[in-house]
Amino acid sequence: MIRIDHTLLSDSERQSLDRDGYVSLGKLLTDGDLERVRSRVDSILNQEADQAGSELFNTKHIKHPKEEGADRLANLPNKGEVFDTLYTQQKLMAAVTHVLGSEIQLSSLNYRAAKPGSGLQKLHVDWKEPVAPGEFKVCNSIWLLDDFSEANGATRVVPGSHLCGRVPGDDMEDTEASHPDQILIEAPAGTVVVFNSHIWHGGTINQTTLPRRAIHSYFCQRDQPQQTDQKKWITQETLDRISEEAKWLLNV
């Protein structure tokens, strides 16, 4: 169990999560933090090459072998101390437990970079079926490693859609199309955005010449299967490094 300081969230931040289904927690990574994370990501991408992200795609939870048009990395808790704060940061914990309650675990910690000319995703939710308001199972966060803008494929969300008890395919013939109520999450690098994973959301097309990079710390209820089975992948080096609170979050 971890201790959560819910006073770290303002009333307006809690209201945004409840009403809109997402909230920006502001810039929680310094410029120095960003450079260290980016550098480590580049190193892993070079090292893993064609196998990058294989821990994510080689699971029964993923229907497609690999996402086209995006670079991916997975299993980041085991790939460097620089990633530890991305799933343990206290304000992040306050926001996630506001959505899911205290019995949570890290489902996965993954990197996704939409390549130039790519990145469009269908509007989707991160759960297998619609849920009633208040019965939420999953919550995600985006750590922006680059500025997010309309030009480079910022994530789109449909505010309030987590409360409708439906999924995009119930209402839309083409879930890749724009939704009349969607907004783009535009914010500077270092920002963290938490969103109820039952909100309708998806990436948009990166129209620039550079990748649009982000890391997702994805949480679920403690009685649900993790996207990345942390017990399977945990290393002794990681166990020796991380705190007891982090071990609890990983459920190892």
N, C-alpha and C positions, 0 to 999 in steps of 0.2 A: 504494500500500500504506500502511496505517496501523499504528502501533505500539500494541499493546494491553497494558495492565498487568493481567494476570489476577489479581494479588494483591488487586485491589480487591474481588473476590468472596470471601466467606467460604466455608469448607467446607460449611456448612449451606445457603448460597444455591446453590452448585453442586449439592448433593444434591437440593435442591428442584426445580431445573430438570430433573435427570436422572430423578428418581423420579416427581414430580407433574406435571411439564410446565409449571410456572409458578413465579414467585417475585416477591415484592414487594421492591423495592430501597429502600423507605422514601420519605420526603418529600425529593425532590431539587429541588423548586421552592420558593423562599421565598415569603412572602406578597406581597412586592413583585413577584417574577417573575410570580406568578399574576395580579396586577392588570394588569400590562403585557400579558400574553398575552390575557387576557379582553378588554381594551380594544381590542387590535388585531383580534381575532376579530369583535367587534361592528362595528368600522369596516368590515371587509371584507364582512360580511353585509349591511350597509346599502348599501354601494357596489355589490355584485354582484346583490343582489335576486334575481329569478327565475333568474338565471344562476349562482347560487352552486353550486359543485360541478360545473360543466359539464365541466371538464377530466377529471374522473373518469368521469362517466356517458357521455361521448361517446367511448368507446373500445370496441374489440372484445372486451375482457376482461370487460365488464359486460353481463349479460343483460337487465337491466331499466333503463329510462330514468332512473328516479329512485326513491329509497327513500321511501315514504310514511311519515309520522309521525316524520321526523327532519330536522333541518337539517344540511346538509353543506357543507364547503369542501374544496378540493383544491389541489394545486400550491403548498403553503405554503412550500417553500424559496425561492420567488420573491416572497413577499409580506411580507417583513420580517425584519430582523435578529433580532427577538425569538424567531423560530422556529428559529434556527440550532442552539442547544444541544439541541433536541428530537430531533435525529438524530446528534449528535456527542458527547454527554456520555460521559465515559470509563467510568463504571461501566456505563452502558447498553451500550457497545461490548463490554465484557468479558462481559456476560451473553449478548448476541446471538451473539458469536463462540464462546462455549462451546457453543451449540446448533448453529451452522451451520459452524464453522470460520472461517478467516481470509479466505477469498475471498467476500466479501459485497458487497452494494450496497444502497442505499436503493431500495426498490420504490415507495413512496409516503409522503407525509406529509399526512394528511387529518384533518379535524375532523368529529366526529359528535355531535349533541346530540339525545337522545331527547326528544320533546315530551311534555307531560302527556297521559296516557292511551294512550301509544304506546311503541314501543321493543322490543316482543317480537320476537326473531329465532328462527328454527329453530336447534337445535343443528347446528353445521356445523364443517368444517375449512376452512382457507384454501388448499387444494390440490385439484387436479382428481381425484385418486384416492388410495387408501390407499398408504402407504409402509411399508417395513419399519423397525423400530427402528434408529436410527443413520443412516438415509438421508434425513434431514430436508432439506427444500428451502426452507422459509419460517419466519420468526420475527417476532412482532409485539410491540408494547409499547403500553401505555395510559398516557398522561399525564392524570391526573385533574384536571380544572379545577373540579370540585365534589366535595364528599364523596360517596362511593358508598355506598348503603345499599339494603336490601331495598325500602324505600318508593319510591326514585326510579329503580329499574330497574337495579341493579348487574349487571355482567356475570357470567354463570354459567359455570363450567368443570367438567369431569368429570376429576378428578385421575387421572393415569396412563393416560388414554385414548390418548395419543400413542404408546403402546407396543403397542397391541392390533392394529395392522395392519388396522383397519376404519374405516369412516366411520359416522356416526349412522344413516343410512338403512339400513345393513346389519342393524341390531339393533332399531330402533324403528319402529313403525307410524306414530307421530305425533312428529315431531322438534321440534314446538313444545311438546310436553308436558314436564313435569319429569322429570328422570332421577333414579333413586333415589340415585345417588352424587354428584350435582352439589353444588357449594358456590358461594356468592356471594362475589365479591371486594368486600368492604366495607372502605373505607379513607378517610382524610381527603384533602381536596384538596391537590394538590402531590405526591402519591404517584405513583411510577412502577411499574407491574407489567409484567414481561416474561413472555411465554408462547410456548412452542413452538406454532406455528400449526397443527400437526397434532393438538393437543389438541381435544377436542370443546368448543365454547364458543358463546355467543350472548348477546345482550342480553335483559333481562326488562322487564316493563311498568313504566313510570314512573307511579306512582300519586300524585304530588305535583302542585302547580300551577306548578312551574318546570321548565325544561328541565334535563336531566342531561348535562353537557358534558364532552367528552374529545377529545384529539388522539392519533392513532395513528401512530407511526413504524414502518413495516412494511418488513422486510428480506427479501431473497431471495439465493440463490446467484448468484454473478456471471455465470454462464452462462445464467441464466434471463431472460426478458423482464420488464421493470419494469411495474408496474401503471400508473405515470405515466412515460412516456418522457422522462427528464430531459433528454436531448439536444434533444428537440423543444421543450421548454418553457423551458429555461434562458435567462436574460436576461443581457445584459452587465453590468448593475448588480449582479446576484447574483455573477457571476464575479469582478468587481472587489472584492467585499466578503468572500467566504468564503475559508477557508484551503485550502491544497493538500490536506490530509486530507479536508476536506469535498468538494472537487472529486472526489477519488478515490471517496468513498462515493456520490456522485451519478453517477459514471461519465461525467463530462463533460470 
